[in-house]
């Protein structure tokens, strides 16, 4: 069986979807599958993904998959991007045909889903689509995004979603009947080794946020909540790790409160440094308006650290209130602050909650289990292929 994982953002970002694709590529290749990554080229000066290198058995195909419709307000750029995308579409079609790909697996429903649907019928491969969270959330508000989701549901051979909440949304809003819940997964032993492989970029026993700095993550809500905790006597720091479009707003808000020594932004860091920071923290904080199955939460639990997060999306699939962390209603900043102060004032409690983390992700949130689930899906669509899940 020849499998291609399609993730155009792989070399330009380091979010949860890219982490998932990275781990799955290596696991599938290790199981003897002919595994390909199809990714976009990066415009950044340092295009290399900050993950560890992919295994030598994974073959990488890159092209210019920039969505031209992101540039509608810049007509000259739109025309350039349009012709680049058409050229890339033709070239990747020849690549898929030459490589005789059996299954294409798309993580996150982007503009590329339209191209994959067309080639599915021309080249006769099977199409698996995984919904990660923000794609469904956006589709409920935007007609164009909603059309992409409906087309994906209609033409995909298999549909999966990383949380039960997403499966329910796909059914309730879009009429999907057969979306399978397959969460993201982590390799606990590997994460612990990576965390121990470098010095932490933070002082020990403080609070931490790790993720993109984008509106959906609600960093202003988080910063304001922590500022209220500082006024209530919090003696811990908050480290913010990540980069994104909200970075200037985040830094300006911290400066306006005059708490640059208590809320410290570190920008984007290599994955092993992020893990080291988590392993030396007291607790992970999130304030997102929407989440699928966030990898940073699974990583925190794997490293024995509790999580305080809003009760949105798939967080309740893995975060059990009062057992391995705390959930709070997304609009209740006061309850968020109360939970923060609880772990700030009681290090023993934080340690007790964190100790429950590894057990809470054992089984279905482990990378081996997730890999097995996807292998079974691939084989069910290609009964003539040899077994790859042994």
C-alpha positions as CSV (number, residue, x, y, z in Angstrom):
1,X,0.0,0.0,0.0
2,X,1.2,3.5,-0.9
3,X,0.0,6.2,1.5
4,X,0.3,10.0,1.1
5,X,-0.4,12.3,4.0
6,X,-1.3,15.7,2.7
7,X,-0.3,18.6,5.0
8,X,0.7,21.8,3.1
9,X,1.6,23.7,6.3
10,X,4.1,21.1,7.5
11,X,7.2,23.1,6.7
12,X,5.8,26.5,7.7
13,X,4.2,25.8,11.0
14,X,4.6,23.8,14.2
15,X,1.0,23.3,15.5
16,X,-0.9,20.3,16.6
17,X,-1.8,19.1,13.1
18,X,1.8,19.2,12.0
19,X,2.9,17.3,15.1
20,X,0.3,14.6,14.4
21,X,1.3,14.3,10.8
22,X,5.0,14.0,11.7
23,X,4.5,11.2,14.2
24,X,2.1,9.3,11.9
25,X,4.5,9.5,9.0
26,X,7.3,7.9,10.9
27,X,5.0,5.2,12.4
28,X,3.5,4.2,9.1
29,X,6.9,4.0,7.5
30,X,8.2,1.9,10.4
31,X,5.3,-0.5,9.7
32,X,6.5,-1.1,6.2
33,X,4.2,1.1,4.3
34,X,5.4,3.2,1.3
35,X,4.8,6.6,3.0
36,X,4.8,10.0,1.4
37,X,4.4,13.5,2.8
38,X,2.9,16.1,0.4
39,X,3.6,19.6,1.7
40,X,3.8,23.2,0.7
41,X,7.0,25.2,0.3
42,X,7.7,27.7,3.0
43,X,8.2,31.4,2.4
44,X,10.1,31.8,5.6
45,X,13.8,32.3,5.8
46,X,14.2,29.1,7.8
47,X,11.8,26.7,6.2
48,X,12.9,23.6,8.1
49,X,10.3,22.2,10.4
50,X,11.4,22.2,14.0
51,X,10.5,18.6,14.5
52,X,13.1,15.9,14.6
53,X,13.9,14.8,11.0
54,X,11.5,12.4,9.3
55,X,12.7,8.8,9.0
56,X,14.7,8.0,5.9
57,X,11.8,5.8,4.6
58,X,9.4,8.8,4.3
59,X,9.5,10.4,0.9
60,X,8.8,14.1,0.7
61,X,7.1,16.0,-2.1
62,X,6.9,19.8,-1.9
63,X,5.3,22.3,-4.2
64,X,3.7,25.8,-4.0
65,X,0.2,25.2,-2.6
66,X,-0.6,28.8,-1.6
67,X,-4.3,29.4,-1.6
68,X,-4.8,32.2,-4.2
69,X,-8.1,33.3,-2.6
70,X,-6.2,34.5,0.4
71,X,-5.0,37.3,-1.8
72,X,-8.2,38.6,-3.3
73,X,-7.6,42.1,-2.0
74,X,-4.2,42.2,-3.8
75,X,-5.1,41.5,-7.4
76,X,-1.6,41.2,-8.8
77,X,-0.6,38.8,-6.1
78,X,-3.8,36.8,-6.6
79,X,-3.0,36.3,-10.3
80,X,0.5,35.2,-9.5
81,X,-0.7,32.8,-6.8
82,X,-3.5,31.5,-9.0
83,X,-1.1,30.5,-11.7
84,X,1.3,29.0,-9.2
85,X,-1.4,26.9,-7.7
86,X,-2.6,25.7,-11.1
87,X,1.0,24.7,-12.0
88,X,1.4,22.9,-8.6
89,X,-1.9,21.1,-9.1
90,X,-0.9,19.8,-12.5
91,X,2.5,18.7,-11.2
92,X,1.2,17.0,-8.1
93,X,-1.3,15.1,-10.3
94,X,1.6,13.7,-12.3
95,X,3.3,12.8,-9.0
96,X,0.3,11.0,-7.6
97,X,-0.1,9.1,-10.9
98,X,3.5,8.2,-11.2
99,X,3.8,7.1,-7.5
100,X,0.6,5.0,-7.8
101,X,-0.7,6.3,-4.5
102,X,-3.4,4.1,-3.0
103,X,-4.6,6.3,-0.2
104,X,-4.4,10.1,0.4
105,X,-5.0,11.2,3.9
106,X,-5.8,14.9,4.4
107,X,-5.5,16.4,7.9
108,X,-7.5,19.7,8.3
109,X,-10.0,20.6,5.5
110,X,-8.3,23.4,3.5
111,X,-8.7,24.7,0.0
112,X,-6.7,21.7,-1.2
113,X,-9.7,19.4,-0.6
114,X,-11.2,20.5,-3.9
115,X,-8.1,19.4,-5.8
116,X,-8.0,16.1,-3.9
117,X,-11.6,15.4,-4.7
118,X,-11.0,15.9,-8.5
119,X,-8.0,13.7,-8.5
120,X,-9.7,11.0,-6.4
121,X,-12.0,10.3,-9.4
122,X,-9.3,10.7,-12.1
123,X,-6.6,8.7,-10.4
124,X,-8.8,6.3,-8.4
125,X,-7.2,6.5,-5.0
126,X,-9.0,6.4,-1.7
127,X,-9.5,9.6,0.2
128,X,-9.4,9.8,4.0
129,X,-10.2,13.2,5.7
130,X,-9.5,14.0,9.3
131,X,-11.3,17.0,10.8
132,X,-9.1,18.7,13.4
133,X,-11.3,21.3,15.0
134,X,-10.9,24.8,13.6
135,X,-12.0,23.7,10.1
136,X,-15.4,22.7,11.5
137,X,-15.7,25.7,13.7
138,X,-15.0,28.0,10.8
139,X,-17.4,26.2,8.5
140,X,-20.3,26.9,10.9
141,X,-19.7,30.6,10.4
142,X,-18.5,31.0,6.8
143,X,-20.4,29.8,3.7
144,X,-17.3,29.1,1.7
145,X,-15.7,27.1,4.5
146,X,-19.0,25.3,4.9
147,X,-19.1,24.3,1.3
148,X,-15.6,22.8,1.6
149,X,-16.7,20.7,4.5
150,X,-19.9,19.5,2.7
151,X,-17.9,18.5,-0.3
152,X,-15.3,16.7,1.9
153,X,-18.1,14.8,3.7
154,X,-19.8,13.8,0.4
155,X,-16.7,12.6,-1.5
156,X,-14.3,11.2,1.1
157,X,-14.2,7.4,1.4
158,X,-13.6,7.7,5.2
159,X,-14.1,10.6,7.6
160,X,-12.6,10.9,11.0
161,X,-12.6,13.6,13.7
162,X,-10.2,14.1,16.6
163,X,-12.9,14.6,19.3
164,X,-16.4,13.4,20.1
165,X,-17.6,17.0,20.0
166,X,-16.4,17.3,16.4
167,X,-18.2,14.1,15.4
168,X,-21.4,15.4,17.0
169,X,-21.0,18.8,15.2
170,X,-20.4,17.1,11.8
171,X,-23.7,15.1,12.4
172,X,-25.8,17.9,13.7
173,X,-24.7,20.7,11.4
174,X,-23.7,18.9,8.2
175,X,-25.6,15.6,8.4
176,X,-22.5,13.4,8.5
177,X,-23.5,9.8,9.5
178,X,-20.2,7.9,9.6
179,X,-17.6,10.2,11.1
180,X,-15.2,8.1,13.3
181,X,-13.7,9.4,16.5
182,X,-9.9,8.9,16.4
183,X,-8.1,11.2,18.8
184,X,-4.6,12.5,18.4
185,X,-2.0,10.4,20.2
186,X,1.4,10.7,21.8
187,X,4.4,8.6,22.5
188,X,4.9,9.1,26.2
189,X,8.4,7.6,26.4
190,X,9.7,9.6,23.5
191,X,8.3,12.8,24.9
192,X,10.0,12.2,28.2
193,X,13.4,11.6,26.5
194,X,13.0,14.8,24.4
195,X,12.1,16.8,27.4
196,X,15.2,15.6,29.2
197,X,17.5,16.2,26.2
198,X,17.9,20.0,26.7
199,X,18.0,22.6,29.4
200,X,14.6,24.2,30.1
201,X,14.1,27.7,28.7
202,X,12.0,28.7,31.8
203,X,12.5,28.9,35.5
204,X,11.1,25.9,37.3
205,X,7.7,25.5,38.9
206,X,5.9,28.4,37.1
207,X,2.8,28.4,34.8
208,X,3.0,28.1,31.1
209,X,1.1,28.6,27.8
210,X,2.2,26.8,24.6
211,X,0.5,27.3,21.2
212,X,-0.2,29.6,18.4
213,X,-0.8,33.2,19.2
214,X,-4.1,33.5,17.3
215,X,-7.5,34.9,18.1
216,X,-9.0,31.4,18.7
217,X,-6.5,30.9,21.6
218,X,-7.8,34.0,23.4
219,X,-4.5,35.2,24.7
220,X,-5.9,38.5,25.9
221,X,-8.4,36.6,28.1
222,X,-5.5,34.5,29.5
223,X,-3.3,37.5,30.2
224,X,-6.0,39.5,31.8
225,X,-6.9,36.5,34.0
226,X,-3.3,36.0,35.1
227,X,-3.0,39.7,35.8
228,X,-6.0,39.4,38.2
229,X,-4.2,36.5,39.8
230,X,-1.1,38.6,40.3
231,X,-3.2,41.2,42.0
232,X,-4.6,38.5,44.3
233,X,-1.0,37.6,45.4
234,X,0.1,35.0,42.8
235,X,3.9,34.6,43.2
236,X,4.4,32.6,40.0
237,X,5.4,33.7,36.5
238,X,3.5,32.9,33.3
239,X,5.6,31.9,30.3
240,X,4.0,32.2,26.9
241,X,5.6,30.1,24.2
242,X,4.5,30.5,20.6
243,X,4.2,32.9,17.7
244,X,1.4,34.1,15.5
245,X,-0.6,37.0,14.3
246,X,-1.6,38.1,17.8
247,X,2.0,38.5,19.0
248,X,2.1,42.3,18.8
249,X,-1.3,42.5,20.6
250,X,-0.1,40.1,23.3
251,X,3.2,42.1,23.9
252,X,1.3,45.4,24.0
253,X,-1.2,44.1,26.5
254,X,1.5,42.8,28.8
255,X,3.3,46.2,28.6
256,X,0.1,48.1,29.3
257,X,-0.3,46.1,32.6
258,X,3.4,46.7,33.4
259,X,4.0,43.0,34.2
260,X,6.8,42.2,31.8
261,X,8.7,40.5,34.6
262,X,5.7,38.2,35.5
263,X,4.3,37.4,32.0
264,X,7.2,36.5,29.7
265,X,6.9,35.8,26.0
266,X,9.5,33.5,24.5
267,X,8.3,33.2,20.9
268,X,8.4,30.0,19.0
269,X,10.8,27.3,20.2
270,X,12.0,23.9,19.0
271,X,9.7,21.1,20.1
272,X,12.2,19.6,22.5
273,X,12.6,23.0,24.3
274,X,8.8,23.3,24.5
275,X,8.6,19.9,26.1
276,X,11.4,20.7,28.5
277,X,9.6,23.9,29.5
278,X,6.4,21.9,30.2
279,X,8.2,19.3,32.2
280,X,9.6,22.1,34.5
281,X,6.4,24.0,34.9
282,X,3.7,23.7,37.5
283,X,0.7,23.8,35.2
284,X,-0.4,24.4,31.6
285,X,-3.0,27.1,31.0
286,X,-5.3,27.4,28.0
287,X,-8.1,29.9,27.2
288,X,-9.2,28.8,23.7
289,X,-12.6,29.5,22.3
290,X,-12.4,26.2,20.4
291,X,-10.2,23.1,20.5
292,X,-10.2,19.7,18.8
293,X,-7.8,17.3,20.6
294,X,-4.9,19.6,21.5
295,X,-1.5,17.9,21.4
296,X,-0.1,20.3,24.0
297,X,-2.6,18.9,26.5
298,X,-1.7,15.3,25.8
299,X,2.0,16.2,26.0
300,X,1.4,17.9,29.4
301,X,-0.3,14.8,30.7
302,X,2.4,12.6,29.4
303,X,4.9,14.7,31.3
304,X,2.9,14.6,34.5
305,X,1.6,18.2,34.5
306,X,-2.0,19.3,35.1
307,X,-4.0,21.5,32.8
308,X,-6.5,24.3,33.4
309,X,-8.6,24.9,30.3
310,X,-12.1,26.0,29.2
311,X,-14.8,23.4,28.7
312,X,-14.9,23.6,24.9
313,X,-14.5,21.2,22.0
314,X,-12.7,18.0,22.7
315,X,-11.0,19.0,25.9
316,X,-13.5,17.1,28.1
317,X,-12.6,13.9,26.2
318,X,-9.3,13.9,28.1
319,X,-9.3,16.5,30.8
320,X,-11.4,15.4,33.9
321,X,-12.3,18.2,36.2
322,X,-10.6,17.8,39.6
323,X,-8.7,14.7,38.6
324,X,-6.0,15.7,36.2
325,X,-6.7,19.5,36.0
326,X,-9.6,21.9,35.9
327,X,-12.2,22.8,33.4
328,X,-14.0,26.1,33.6
329,X,-16.9,27.7,31.6
330,X,-15.3,29.6,28.7
331,X,-16.9,32.9,29.7
332,X,-16.1,32.6,33.5
333,X,-12.8,34.4,33.9
334,X,-13.4,34.4,37.7
335,X,-13.5,30.6,37.8
336,X,-10.4,30.5,35.7
337,X,-8.6,32.7,38.2
338,X,-9.9,30.6,41.1
339,X,-8.4,27.4,39.5
340,X,-5.1,29.1,38.8
341,X,-4.8,30.3,42.4
342,X,-5.7,26.8,43.6
343,X,-2.6,25.3,42.0
344,X,-0.4,28.4,42.7
345,X,-1.1,28.2,46.4
346,X,-0.8,24.4,46.7
347,X,2.1,22.8,45.0
348,X,1.2,19.5,46.5
349,X,-2.2,19.6,44.8
350,X,-0.6,20.5,41.5
351,X,1.6,17.5,41.8
352,X,-1.3,15.2,42.7
353,X,-3.3,16.3,39.7
354,X,-0.3,16.0,37.4
355,X,0.5,12.5,38.6
356,X,-2.9,11.4,37.2
357,X,-2.0,12.7,33.7
358,X,-0.1,9.6,32.2
359,X,-2.9,7.2,33.3
360,X,-5.6,9.5,31.7
361,X,-4.1,9.2,28.2
362,X,-3.1,5.5,28.5
363,X,-4.7,3.5,25.7
364,X,-6.7,5.4,23.1
365,X,-4.5,8.6,23.3
366,X,-1.3,6.7,22.8
367,X,0.3,6.9,19.4
368,X,0.4,3.1,18.9
369,X,-3.4,2.9,19.3
370,X,-4.0,5.8,17.0
371,X,-1.7,4.4,14.3
372,X,-3.5,1.0,14.6
373,X,-6.9,2.7,14.1
374,X,-5.8,4.4,10.9
375,X,-4.1,1.3,9.6
376,X,-7.4,-0.6,10.0
377,X,-9.2,2.1,8.0
378,X,-6.7,2.0,5.2
379,X,-6.8,-1.8,5.0
380,X,-10.6,-1.8,5.0
381,X,-10.5,0.3,1.8
382,X,-7.9,-1.7,0.2
383,X,-8.6,-5.4,0.8
384,X,-6.0,-6.6,-1.6
385,X,-3.1,-5.0,0.3
386,X,-0.9,-7.0,2.5
387,X,-1.4,-6.6,6.3
388,X,0.5,-3.7,7.7
389,X,-0.8,-3.7,11.2
390,X,0.8,-6.8,12.5
